[in-house]
Amino acid sequence: MGRKQNDAIIEKYSDAAEIWVLQRKKAKNKKESLLDAAVCFFTPLVEITETADAIADLGFYYLVAMPDRQLLVRYEKGDIAEKDITGLGYDKKFTVDQNRFIKVLKIYG
């Protein structure tokens, strides 16, 4: 985890109550689970869909807890994108769209 990304997020959301670094994993559907099982059975590769997804998405994810809402923030190459997820990110683990997130490290608040 780069300090540059953390500093950029803290600077942009300095009015946040808390900021958490998140770990993201793709929530697999049945077809993807079967593909992983088949690939693992016939080759030494494991979790091929997760590996491909991790390579395809190199962004850093954050949970920004504001006094009145929560934001899922994605940082990649200096670009910051946010999505309002108020009510979804209170637990250590939560799911948004087709992604599962785990709070890893509190960096602010």
C-alpha positions in Angstrom: 0.0 0.0 0.0 1.5 3.2 -1.1 1.8 6.2 1.2 1.1 8.5 -1.8 -2.4 7.0 -2.3 -3.2 7.2 1.4 -2.0 10.8 1.6 -4.2 11.8 -1.4 -7.3 10.2 0.1 -6.7 11.8 3.5 -6.2 15.2 2.0 -9.3 15.0 -0.1 -11.5 13.6 2.7 -10.0 15.5 5.7 -13.5 16.1 7.1 -14.1 12.3 7.4 -14.6 10.6 10.8 -12.7 7.6 9.7 -10.9 6.3 6.6 -10.1 2.6 6.1 -8.0 0.8 3.5 -10.0 -2.0 2.0 -9.1 -5.3 0.4 -11.2 -6.2 -2.6 -12.1 -9.6 -4.0 -14.5 -10.4 -6.7 -17.7 -12.2 -5.6 -17.7 -15.3 -7.7 -20.8 -16.7 -9.4 -21.4 -20.4 -9.9 -19.8 -20.5 -13.4 -16.6 -18.8 -12.1 -16.5 -21.2 -9.1 -16.8 -24.2 -11.5 -14.2 -22.8 -13.8 -11.8 -22.4 -10.9 -12.4 -25.9 -9.8 -11.9 -27.3 -13.3 -8.7 -25.4 -13.8 -7.4 -26.4 -10.4 -8.2 -30.0 -11.2 -6.4 -30.1 -14.5 -3.5 -27.7 -13.9 -1.4 -26.4 -11.0 -3.2 -23.0 -11.2 -5.6 -22.1 -8.4 -8.2 -19.3 -8.2 -7.7 -18.3 -11.9 -10.7 -16.0 -11.9 -9.5 -14.1 -8.8 -6.0 -13.7 -10.3 -7.3 -12.4 -13.6 -9.6 -10.0 -11.7 -6.7 -8.7 -9.6 -4.6 -8.1 -12.7 -7.5 -6.3 -14.4 -8.2 -3.9 -11.5 -5.1 -2.3 -10.0 -6.9 0.4 -8.0 -6.7 1.0 -4.3 -10.0 1.0 -2.3 -11.0 2.9 0.8 -14.0 3.2 3.0 -14.5 6.9 3.9 -16.9 7.3 6.9 -18.4 10.8 7.0 -20.7 12.0 9.8 -23.8 11.5 7.6 -22.7 9.0 4.9 -20.2 6.4 3.8 -18.3 6.4 0.6 -16.5 3.6 -1.3 -13.5 5.4 -2.8 -11.3 3.9 -5.6 -7.9 5.5 -6.3 -5.9 4.6 -9.4 -3.1 6.6 -11.1 -4.1 9.8 -9.4 -7.8 9.5 -10.3 -10.3 9.3 -7.4 -13.8 7.8 -8.0 -16.4 7.5 -5.2 -19.7 5.7 -4.7 -22.2 6.4 -1.9 -22.7 3.2 0.1 -24.4 4.6 3.2 -25.6 1.7 5.3 -23.5 -1.0 3.7 -20.0 -0.6 5.2 -20.5 -0.7 8.9 -19.2 -4.3 9.4 -15.6 -5.5 8.9 -16.8 -7.3 5.7 -19.3 -6.0 3.2 -20.4 -6.5 -0.5 -21.0 -3.8 -3.1 -22.1 -4.8 -6.6 -19.9 -7.9 -7.5 -17.1 -7.1 -5.0 -16.4 -8.2 -1.5 -14.5 -5.8 0.7 -12.7 -6.3 4.0 -11.5 -3.4 6.2 -7.7 -3.9 6.5 -6.2 -0.8 8.1 -7.6 2.4 9.6 -5.5 5.3 8.3 -7.5 8.3 9.6 -9.8 9.2 12.5 
